[in-house]
Amino acid sequence: MAVTEIESATTPAAAHRRPASLRDWLAPPIPGSALWGWLGPLFVTLFAGFLRFDRLGVPKAVVFDETYYAKDAWALLKFGWEHKTVKDADSLLIRDGSDAKIWEDGASFVAHPPGGKWMIAIGEAIFGATPFGWRFTAALAGTLSVLILCRVARRMTGSTLLGCAAGLLLAVDGLAFVTSRTALLDVFVMFWVLAGFACLLIDRDRSRRALAEKVEDGVGGSLGPFVMHWWRVAAGVCLGLACAVKWSGIFFIAAFGIMVVLWDAGARRAARVRNPYAGAIGLDALPSFVSLVVVGLLTYLATWAGWIFKPGGWGRGEVAGNPLLRPLEAMPDLWRHHKDILDFHNGLTTAHTYQSWPWDWPILRRPVAFFYTEPRDDCAAARCSREILGIGTPAFWWGATIALIVLVGVWLVRRDWRAGAILLGFMAGWLPWFVPAFGDRTMFLFYATPMLPFMALAVALALGLLIGPARQATVHLARHAPSANRRLLGSAVAGAYLLMVLVNFAYFYPVLAAKIIPYEDWDARIWFNSWI
């Protein structure tokens, strides 16, 4: 499949290219070497992993909101639910690690479900309650996200090179880097949303092949045949886990649920089914609801198992003697607990030094200082700075903003399903924060972390459009393919842009990774007063 090919049976140009096999028409194979399709992404992933795991335990401190999640994760391992801690718990953890005496009596109220904290707890279970331990799973999730994104972009563009480019952009984005090296929750939302999206893409290809085979065999009436979407069950698990990290994951379930029904209708229409939309509604919509919503809900509830089965959690109290009765017994208490959490978020309007608004995020107006000190030791200059600045790589973010605007035009003019899917994923992570219900709720730039893979996909697709499709052997396609000079120029511009992003990340690296640098060097990287 060429980089800019649009899989639509309704476009005149596509009609000339239609393969003899309906299966190849609905789900054309990805061109190129399958071996390089893995080796390239794995190489980019190794690079991302090195960046994330190198000096992961630095600084040896509780950074920003690690003060909540590192201790909550440790409490889940000890008690099954979040527990109250003493006033100086952070300093005790840094001093004594896993042996720190940090617990007070009673449960602690929490603002987020336990899914992300259970993931942080995995690292603490392996490496102890240390900075490296509570950051380990975030670094792992951030690294694996690069691998998944490479494969997703390759599947969407038909190009291993563009797939690796998308993964590289995520690997060297400053916000993805910082959130992958701190025990916060947003990187886990990104990981599970991206994994769910990848499952849906795999399902799209496989279900379209199955649909084509059944149609060619004469199976199905006016609605078309029934096709089982097993990968949507896996997507439901992933998206349920995203919701179990933060409730913002529910917006992706809603968006992707609409998306797959439209995909199903489009597939049936391309297969020349007489009533494609009725077929999609009648045969695909309900199973999709079960796979994404019901499976997602059950997955979400499973992450509350510690609170459900063990006594003493916030609002839980005692539990039934029969373990089989505990889930049913816990539901009223869990419902009240969720209402308390919702009331907390609706009332979260306290002003914060680093708060920002969603319209600020694409231009990086107000980043978040996760950590800042001016150390005197190990500093040759008269004044030194050491910071972890939660900010995206400007060259990537500003380029992605342009690419997203381009994709709006591509979708409106050419109805490219890839542009629509990317825009939908981005909007699901961004537009809900504009809803009036949030009012003056305190927000931060790192809430945009789940949008990052879709920004990278937007750039990769835009670069593919810039380069243009490769010339084909057929005379018809050769007439429509760009000239060699056009492809050479497009490739040079794309390569220059990727190099610019890489250099931009390297320049900001010291203030992303808590490196000790002279104050003048730190100040040179603070481009705007709003970044202080």
C-alpha positions in Angstrom: 0.0 0.0 0.0 1.5 3.3 -1.0 2.0 6.0 1.6 -0.7 8.2 0.4 -3.2 5.6 -0.9 -6.7 6.0 0.4 -8.6 2.8 0.8 -11.9 3.9 -0.6 -14.0 2.0 -3.2 -15.8 5.2 -4.1 -13.0 7.3 -5.5 -12.5 7.2 -9.3 -8.7 6.8 -9.1 -9.1 3.9 -6.7 -11.4 2.1 -9.2 -8.5 1.8 -11.7 -6.3 0.3 -9.0 -8.7 -2.3 -7.6 -7.1 -5.7 -7.3 -8.8 -8.8 -8.6 -9.1 -10.2 -5.1 -11.7 -8.5 -2.8 -9.5 -9.5 0.1 -6.5 -7.5 -1.3 -8.9 -4.6 -2.0 -10.3 -4.4 1.5 -7.1 -5.2 3.4 -4.0 -4.9 1.2 -0.8 -6.4 2.6 1.8 -4.1 4.1 4.6 -3.8 1.5 8.3 -4.2 2.3 10.3 -6.6 4.4 8.6 -8.1 7.5 12.0 -8.5 9.1 12.8 -4.8 8.7 9.3 -4.1 9.9 10.4 -5.4 13.3 14.2 -4.6 13.3 13.7 -0.9 12.5 11.1 -0.3 15.3 13.2 -2.4 17.8 16.2 -0.2 17.1 14.2 2.9 17.7 12.8 1.3 20.9 16.2 0.5 22.2 17.2 4.1 21.7 14.1 5.3 23.6 14.8 2.7 26.3 18.3 4.0 26.8 17.1 7.6 27.1 14.4 6.6 29.7 16.4 4.1 31.9 19.7 6.0 31.9 20.0 7.8 35.3 16.4 6.8 36.1 17.0 7.0 39.8 18.2 10.7 39.5 17.3 12.8 41.3 17.1 10.8 44.5 14.1 12.7 45.6 10.3 12.6 45.5 9.5 14.6 42.3 6.2 16.6 42.0 3.2 14.3 42.3 5.3 11.3 43.1 4.5 12.4 46.6 1.0 10.8 46.1 1.5 7.9 43.7 4.8 6.4 44.9 3.3 6.0 48.4 -0.1 4.9 47.2 1.5 2.2 45.1 3.5 1.0 48.0 0.4 1.0 50.1 -1.4 -1.2 47.5 1.3 -3.8 47.9 1.1 -3.7 51.7 -2.6 -3.3 52.3 -4.5 -3.7 49.0 -5.7 -0.1 49.2 -4.3 3.4 49.7 -3.2 4.1 53.3 -2.6 7.3 55.3 1.0 8.3 55.8 3.0 10.3 58.4 3.8 14.0 57.7 7.5 13.4 56.8 6.9 10.3 54.7 8.7 11.6 51.6 12.0 12.2 53.5 11.7 8.8 55.3 11.3 7.0 51.9 14.3 8.7 50.5 16.4 7.9 53.6 15.2 4.4 54.4 13.5 3.1 51.2 11.5 0.0 51.7 12.2 -0.1 55.4 10.7 3.4 56.0 8.1 3.6 58.7 5.6 5.9 57.0 2.1 4.5 57.9 -0.5 6.1 60.1 -3.8 4.4 61.0 -6.6 4.4 58.5 -7.2 4.6 54.8 -6.5 7.5 52.5 -8.9 9.2 50.2 -7.7 9.1 46.6 -8.5 11.1 43.5 -7.8 8.5 40.9 -8.6 4.7 40.4 -5.9 2.3 41.4 -4.9 1.0 37.9 -1.9 3.3 37.4 -0.8 2.9 41.0 -0.8 -0.9 40.6 1.5 -0.4 37.6 3.9 1.7 39.7 3.7 -0.9 42.4 5.1 -3.5 40.0 8.4 -1.6 39.9 8.4 -1.2 43.7 7.7 -4.9 44.2 10.8 -5.7 42.1 13.2 -2.9 43.1 11.8 -1.6 46.4 10.4 1.8 47.4 13.2 3.8 45.9 13.1 6.4 43.1 14.3 3.8 40.6 11.6 1.4 41.8 8.7 3.7 41.6 9.8 5.1 38.2 10.6 1.7 36.6 7.2 0.8 35.2 6.7 4.4 33.8 10.0 4.1 31.9 9.0 0.6 30.7 5.6 1.8 29.5 7.1 4.9 27.8 9.6 2.6 26.0 7.1 0.1 24.9 4.8 2.9 23.7 7.5 3.8 21.1 7.6 0.2 19.8 3.8 0.1 19.5 3.7 3.4 17.8 6.3 2.4 15.2 4.2 -0.7 14.4 1.0 1.3 14.3 2.4 4.0 12.0 3.8 1.3 9.7 0.5 -0.4 9.5 -1.3 2.9 8.7 1.2 4.3 6.2 2.6 1.1 4.7 6.1 2.4 5.3 8.6 1.0 7.8 10.6 4.2 7.5 7.6 6.4 8.4 6.7 4.0 11.2 10.2 4.5 12.7 9.9 8.2 12.2 6.7 8.3 14.3 8.4 6.3 17.0 11.4 8.5 17.0 9.3 11.6 17.4 7.7 10.0 20.5 11.1 8.8 21.8 12.6 12.4 21.7 9.6 14.4 22.8 10.4 16.2 26.1 7.0 15.6 27.7 6.9 11.9 26.8 10.5 11.7 28.1 9.7 13.4 31.5 6.5 11.5 32.1 8.3 8.3 31.3 10.8 9.0 34.0 8.5 10.0 36.9 5.9 8.1 38.8 2.9 10.0 37.5 -0.2 8.4 35.9 -0.5 10.1 32.5 2.1 7.9 30.8 0.1 4.9 31.6 -3.1 6.4 30.1 -1.0 7.1 27.0 0.3 3.5 26.9 -3.1 1.8 27.3 -4.9 4.1 24.9 -2.2 3.5 22.3 -2.3 -0.2 22.9 -6.1 -0.2 22.5 -5.8 1.8 19.3 -3.2 -0.7 18.0 -5.6 -3.6 18.7 -8.4 -1.8 16.8 -6.1 -1.3 13.8 -5.2 -5.0 13.8 -8.8 -5.9 14.1 -9.6 -3.6 11.2 -7.3 -5.4 8.8 -8.2 -8.9 9.9 -11.9 -8.3 10.0 -11.9 -6.8 6.5 -10.0 -9.8 5.2 -12.6 -12.1 6.9 -15.4 -10.1 5.5 -14.0 -10.2 2.0 -13.5 -14.0 2.1 -17.1 -14.5 3.3 -18.5 -12.2 0.7 -16.6 -13.9 -2.1 -17.9 -17.3 -0.8 -21.5 -15.9 -1.0 -22.1 -15.9 2.7 -24.6 -13.4 4.1 -27.7 -11.6 2.8 -28.4 -8.0 2.2 -26.7 -7.0 5.4 -23.6 -9.0 4.6 -22.0 -11.7 6.8 -21.3 -11.6 10.5 -17.6 -11.2 11.3 -16.2 -11.8 14.8 -13.9 -9.0 16.0 -11.7 -10.8 18.6 -9.1 -8.0 18.7 -11.7 -5.6 19.9 -11.9 -7.7 23.1 -8.2 -7.0 23.6 -8.9 -3.4 22.9 -11.6 -3.3 25.5 -9.2 -4.7 28.1 -6.6 -2.0 27.2 -9.1 0.9 27.2 -10.6 -0.4 30.5 -7.1 -0.2 32.0 -6.7 3.3 30.6 -9.9 4.2 32.5 -8.5 2.4 35.6 -5.5 4.8 35.5 -7.5 8.0 35.0 -11.2 8.5 34.1 -10.2 10.5 31.0 -9.8 7.1 29.3 -13.5 7.0 28.9 -13.4 9.6 26.2 -11.3 7.4 24.1 -13.7 4.5 24.5 -16.5 6.7 23.3 -14.5 8.0 20.3 -13.1 4.7 19.3 -16.5 3.0 19.7 -18.0 5.4 17.1 -14.9 5.0 14.9 -15.1 1.2 14.6 -18.8 1.3 13.7 -17.9 3.7 10.8 -15.1 1.4 9.8 -17.5 -1.5 9.7 -20.0 0.4 7.6 -17.2 1.5 5.2 -15.9 -2.1 4.9 -19.3 -3.5 4.0 -19.9 -0.7 1.5 -16.5 -1.4 -0.1 -17.5 -5.1 -0.3 -20.6 -4.0 -2.2 -23.0 -5.2 0.5 -26.5 -4.0 -0.4 -27.3 -2.5 3.0 -23.9 -1.7 4.5 -25.0 0.8 7.2 -27.8 -1.5 8.4 -25.3 -4.3 8.5 -22.9 -2.4 10.6 -25.6 -1.4 13.0 -27.3 -4.8 13.2 -24.3 -7.1 13.1 -21.3 -5.1 14.4 -22.5 -2.4 16.8 -23.7 -4.6 19.7 -20.7 -6.9 19.7 -18.5 -3.8 19.6 -20.3 -2.3 22.6 -19.8 -5.5 24.5 -16.1 -5.7 23.5 -15.3 -2.1 24.3 -17.7 -1.0 27.0 -18.7 -4.2 28.9 -15.2 -5.8 28.7 -13.7 -2.4 29.6 -16.0 -2.0 32.6 -15.1 -5.5 33.9 -11.4 -4.8 33.5 -11.8 -1.5 35.3 -13.6 -3.2 38.2 -10.9 -5.8 38.4 -8.3 -3.2 39.3 -10.3 -2.4 42.4 -9.9 -6.0 43.7 -7.7 -5.0 46.7 -10.3 -2.5 47.9 -13.2 -5.0 47.2 -11.8 -8.1 48.8 -9.8 -6.6 51.7 -11.3 -4.7 54.7 -10.3 -1.2 55.6 -10.3 0.8 52.4 -11.7 4.3 52.2 -15.5 3.9 52.5 -15.2 0.1 52.5 -15.0 -0.9 56.1 -15.6 -4.5 56.9 -16.1 -7.2 54.3 -18.4 -10.2 54.0 -17.0 -13.5 55.4 -17.7 -15.3 52.2 -15.2 -14.0 49.5 -17.7 -14.8 46.8 -20.2 -12.3 48.2 -17.7 -9.4 48.5 -17.9 -8.0 44.9 -21.7 -7.7 45.2 -21.6 -6.4 48.7 -18.9 -3.8 47.7 -20.8 -2.2 44.7 -23.0 0.3 46.7 -19.9 1.4 48.7 -17.9 1.6 45.4 -20.6 3.7 43.8 -20.5 6.2 46.7 -16.7 6.3 46.6 -16.9 7.2 42.9 -19.3 10.0 43.7 -16.9 11.3 46.2 -14.1 11.2 43.7 -16.2 13.0 41.1 -17.1 15.7 43.6 -13.4 16.1 44.3 -12.6 16.7 40.7 -15.5 19.0 40.1 -14.3 21.1 43.1 -10.6 21.1 42.1 -10.3 24.8 41.4 -7.3 25.8 43.6 -4.9 28.0 41.7 -1.5 26.4 41.0 1.7 28.1 39.9 2.0 25.8 36.9 -1.6 25.4 35.8 -2.5 25.9 32.2 -5.5 25.6 29.9 -6.0 23.2 27.0 -5.8 26.0 24.4 -2.3 26.7 25.8 -1.0 23.2 25.3 -0.3 23.1 21.6 1.9 26.2 21.8 3.6 25.0 25.1 2.7 28.3 26.8 3.0 27.0 30.4 5.1 23.9 31.2 5.4 22.3 34.6 8.6 22.4 36.8 8.6 19.0 38.3 11.8 19.6 40.1 14.2 22.5 40.5 17.2 23.2 42.8 20.4 25.3 42.6 23.1 22.9 43.9 26.4 24.2 45.2 28.2 20.8 45.1 29.4 19.4 41.8 29.1 22.8 40.2 32.0 24.6 38.7 30.1 27.8 38.0 29.3 30.5 40.5 25.6 29.6 40.2 24.1 26.3 38.8 20.6 25.0 38.1 19.1 21.5 38.1 15.6 21.0 36.7 13.1 18.6 35.4 10.9 20.7 33.2 7.7 19.0 32.0 7.7 20.4 28.5 7.3 19.0 25.0 10.1 19.3 22.4 9.0 22.6 20.7 10.0 21.5 17.1 7.8 18.4 17.4 4.8 20.1 19.1 4.7 23.1 16.7 5.3 20.9 13.7 2.6 18.5 14.9 0.1 21.4 15.2 0.7 22.2 11.5 0.4 18.5 10.6 -2.9 18.2 12.4 -4.3 21.2 10.5 -3.1 19.6 7.2 -4.8 16.4 8.2 -8.1 18.2 8.6 -7.9 19.3 5.0 -6.8 15.8 3.9 -9.8 14.2 5.6 -12.3 16.8 4.3 -11.1 16.6 0.7 -10.0 13.0 0.4 -11.8 11.2 3.2 -8.6 9.4 4.1 -9.6 7.1 7.0 -6.2 7.4 8.5 -6.4 11.2 8.8 -9.8 10.8 10.4 -8.6 8.2 12.9 -5.6 10.3 14.0 -7.7 13.4 14.4 -10.3 11.5 16.4 -7.6 10.1 18.7 -6.1 13.6 19.2 -9.5 15.2 19.8 -10.5 12.5 22.3 -7.5 13.5 24.4 -7.9 17.3 24.0 -11.5 18.5 23.4 -13.0 17.1 26.6 -10.9 19.5 28.7 -12.9 22.3 27.0 -16.2 21.0 28.3 -17.9 23.7 30.5 -18.4 21.0 33.2 -14.7 21.3 34.0 -15.2 25.0 34.6 -12.2 26.5 36.4 -10.7 23.1 37.2 -7.0 23.1 37.7 -5.2 21.6 34.7 -1.6 21.0 33.6 0.3 20.5 30.4 1.1 16.9 31.2 -2.6 16.1 30.9 -1.8 16.2 27.1 0.4 13.1 27.3 -2.2 10.7 25.9 -2.4 13.0 22.8 1.3 12.5 22.0 1.1 9.3 19.9 -1.6 10.9 17.7 0.5 14.0 17.2 3.4 11.8 16.1 1.1 9.9 13.7 -0.1 13.2 12.3 3.5 14.2 11.5 4.4 10.8 10.0 1.3 10.9 7.7 2.0 14.5 6.7 5.7 13.6 5.9 4.4 10.7 3.8 2.2 13.1 1.9 5.1 15.5 1.5 7.3 12.8 0.0 4.6 11.2 -2.1 4.0 7.6 -3.1 6.7 5.6 -4.8 6.4 5.1 -8.6 4.7 1.9 -9.5 5.3 -0.5 -12.4 2.0 0.1 -14.1 1.7 2.9 -16.7 -1.4 4.3 -15.1 0.1 4.7 -11.6 3.4 6.0 -13.1 1.5 9.0 -14.6 0.2 9.9 -11.1 3.3 9.3 -9.0 5.5 12.3 -8.2 8.7 12.9 -10.1 12.0 11.6 -8.7 13.0 15.2 -8.0 9.8 15.9 -6.0 10.4 12.7 -3.9 14.0 13.6 -3.4 13.1 17.1 -2.2 10.3 15.8 0.0 12.6 13.2 1.5 15.2 15.9 2.2 12.7 18.2 3.9 11.3 15.3 6.0 14.8 14.2 7.0 15.8 17.8 7.9 12.7 18.1 10.1 13.4 14.9 12.0 17.0 16.0 12.5 15.8 19.4 13.8 13.5 17.7 16.3 16.4 15.4 17.4 18.7 18.4 17.9 16.0 20.4 19.7 15.5 17.5 22.2 19.3 17.2 22.7 19.4 20.9 23.5 16.7 20.7 26.1 17.9 17.4 27.5 19.8 18.9 30.5 16.6 20.6 31.8 14.5 17.5 31.2 16.8 15.0 32.9 17.9 17.0 36.1 21.5 17.6 34.8 23.5 20.1 36.8 24.4 23.0 34.4 25.5 26.6 34.8 22.6 29.0 35.5 23.3 30.8 32.2 22.9 27.6 30.3 19.6 26.9 32.1 18.4 30.5 31.4 19.2 30.1 27.7 16.8 27.2 27.5 13.9 29.2 29.1 12.7 30.8 25.9 9.7 32.6 27.3 8.9 34.1 30.7 5.9 31.8 31.0 8.3 28.9 31.2 9.8 30.0 34.5 
